[in-house]
Each structure stands twice: as structure tokens, then as C-alpha cells.
Amino acid sequence: MIEIPELAVGGLAAGTLSAFVLGGGLLRARRERDRHQDEIRSLRSELDATRGDLDRAAAAFAAEIEHLALKRLPAEATRSTHPHVRVPGPLGPAGAGTDAVLDALRQAVAQERKRVDAAARAGMRGTTREIQAALYRLQDVLRGLQQRYDDPELAQTLYALDHENEQSLRRAQVAAVVCGAWVGLAREESHLVDAVTGGQARLVGYHRVQVLHHLEPGTGLVSHAVEPVAIIVAELLDNALRHSSPDTSVVVGLERAHHGVTVTIDDAGVGMAPDERETAQRMVAGSEPILLSELGDPPRMGLAAIGQLTRQFDLSVDLSGPSPYGGVRAVLLIKNHLLCSIDPVLVPPSAGAAPSTRQPAGHEARPDRERPDEGLRQHPAVSQGPAAAPAPAAAPGVPPADGDLLPQRRRHSPLQGAQAVRRAPAPRIPARSPEESAAALGALQSATNAARQAAATEGNDPR
């Protein structure tokens, strides 16, 4: 039998062993708990740090959104009409992804501007068409009144009104061209100098323009190029007259070039700054579409109309060179395919056109004829430059004198043209004052009416 003390010792040993096992497990559990607590504290600190970073990132992103909405988007929208406006960049790295928003806005604004501009052009085309029709009717009425009445004072007023009506017609036509309308019906083939003279006749201050015609006699334009050339010349001359002093002249030179004919316009005005010259050259080139909102307020449509015509009719205008007189030089190049030859004897140029100073090929100058180079040296625009004193302008409501007639398109019979070629140049008739011209016109019309009444009376006489 096992004695009791041995049992007690065995039990005590087993209990001690169990106690050691339990104590070791408890110690390991406590260590594991401490380790988990350390991990929890570390994760909690990392979470707090991450939460702080997220809060700072959210605050930075909110600031970028506010900066985008209040600063960058309005600046980008303004830049679409004013390219010089600077668009601010993002505040920090959080705004790097906002550039896509600006690109989308830029495309949307461009499409909307084109849509609005197309609607505005359509409305202006309809309006200018009605205005042009009304002005043409008024022009017919004024010319009918000029032929009906012989009162000198009334004749002066009618001449002035007719010229003012011509200015309104030119502005309406330019607006229509800018809006995409056709320039009008194609004319017949015309002398190039007649197209230049026709453009000159549409302007206020036309008497300040000096035309130097160095082309071969009979140099003409094909029918569909006559009106575009006249419009371009009129707008270039208008810019030259507006931006130069009233006591200076604007010199127009017609010269033959390798690829066609050039019309060079020089003024003695204030000139243009480099950025203005670059903008003007971009507009007259016609390579890029010009929106109405880019023409200023009020819109300046002259250069935009030139750009439309140069693109449609294969013309070229250059404004990059300065004028030798200190102003602006504009060069219109008319290429050979737009030129034609017109017999100057059968179809002579208009009476108001500048005569050509160039002799035909093989022509020998005769002693009894005036030499072309002598006439060129005596021309006021050559001897004195554009600062030469212009002819006195007619007072408001007064028709021009005989020496300063408004250029008109007239046709002569072939016999008259042949006689004009054969005979020597006639001496220049001294210019008369506007009052003398009006009085002479009134006397002529009065005499004509009196003769008609006398003829009618004799026809009704019973004897």
C-alpha cells in the first residue's frame, strides 16, 4: 500500500508543477497583452497622424476648389476675349488635376462664342441687306433730283447728300462682307485704275489722294475681282486718311510685279506699334476666322472685311513694312490670274482716272509730246512727298470744283478714245470755285429748259 505521506508529496509536486505551468501561461498572456497594447497605441498614433494628413489634404483641396472657382475660371473665361489676361496657376500640388477643368471650359467657351457669333452674323446680314436696299433707293432719288432741278444752291446740297449716302453705303457693304455676305453682282471687266478711283471716290477727303499710275495702258481686272479690289483699296485708303494729318497727302502707286500688279498706299501718319501691326497683319491675311467680338466696341470692320476678301478672291495685303514718309505702307498684290487686257482705245478709262505714265512697248517719245518722266517729276506727290499741300476741300454741302471732281465711272465712244490718243495732251483747265461750278451748272440747265420751252412754244404757234 502506498503510504499517505507519499501521496501528499506526489500531490504537492503535481500541484507545484501545475502552478508553474499556469504561472508561465499567465506570464505569456500578460506579455502578449502588453504587446497588443503597444501595437494598439502605435496604430492609434498612426491613425491620428493619417487623420491629420487627411484633414490638411481636404483643406488644401477645398482651397484649390475655391481658388479655381473664384480666380482661375473667371480669368480663363475673360482670356477668351482678351488674350493678354493672365490665368493664375494652382496654389499647390493639390490643384494639379484642375487643368483639365480649364481645358474643358476653354473648349466650351470657344464653341459657345462661335455659335453666338454665327447668330449675330446672320442677324447683321439681314439688317445690312435692308439698309443697303434703302440706301440704293435713296441714291436713285438724289440723282433724279440732281437732273430735275437747276437751282445752284439745291445742286450743292444734293451733291453733298449723294456723297454722304455713298459713305453710308460703303459702311453697310463692309459690315455685310464681314458677316459673310457676297460683295454684290459681278461687274464687267474694268481698268484697274478705275477700280482704284472708284474706291477713292467713296471716302471723305478723297482729294488728298495722289494716284501714280505706272502700268501699261489697258491693264484691267476680271469681272469678279473689280468690286473686291475697290472695297480693299477704299478701306486701306480710309485707314490712311483717318490716321494722318489733314494737311498731308496719301500716295497710291500702281506698279507691275513679277506675279501680278501691286497697289502701294503710303501715308505720313502716326504709324503703328509692333503689336498693332502684328494684329492688323493677322486680320488682313484672312488665314484665321475673326469673331465679331474681337473687333472692338464700336467694331472696326475695315481690316476684317479685307481679310474676308483676300481669302475669298486669292488676294494678298501686306502691312509689315513702314512707309518711307513715317506712316504705314499697305501693299495689295493682285495676281496675274485676276488681270486682263482691255483695249484703251475701244474702252478708255474713266475721265477722272489718273493717266498712265508708262509708254507702250516699242513707243518712241516725240519731241512735240510731253515725256512721261517729265510729267512724273512734276507730279506734286513726287516732288514734295505726302506732306504736299492738298487741293482745297469743298465746304459742307458744296460740290467739288472742276479741278477736283469726284472720280466717276464714265464711258466714251471709241472715236473719242482714238482722238484722245492721237492728239497731244491738252493744257490743264484752271480749277473753279464750287460756287462758280454750281452757277455754271445752273445756267446750263436754265438755258436748256428755256430752249425746250421755246421749241415747244414755236411748235404750238398756229402761224
Buried (B, 14 or more C-beta within 10 A) or exposed (E): EEEEEEEEEEEEEEEEEEEEEEEEEEEEEEEEEEEEEEEEEEEEEEEEEEEEEEEEEEEBBEBBBEBBEEBBBEBBBBBBEEEEEEBEEBBEEBBEEBEEBBEEBBEEBEEEBEEEBBEBBEEBBEBBBEBBEEBEEBBEBBEEBBEEEBBBEBBBBBBBBBBBBBBBBBBBBBBBBBBEBEBEEEBEBBBBBBBBBBBBBBBBBBBBBBBBBBBBBBBBBBBBBBBBBBBBBBBBBBBBBEBBEEEBBBBBBBBEEEEBBBBBBBBBBEBBEEEEBEBBBBBBBBEEEBBBBBBEEEBEBBBBBBBBBBBBBBBBBBBEEBBEBBBBBBBBBBBEEBBBEBEBBEBBBBBBBBBBBBBEEEEEEEEEEEEBEEEBEEBBBBEEBBEBEBBBBBEEBBBBBBBBBBBEBEEBEEEEBBEBEEEEEEEEEEBBEBBEBBBEBBEEBEEEEEEEEEEEEEEEEEE
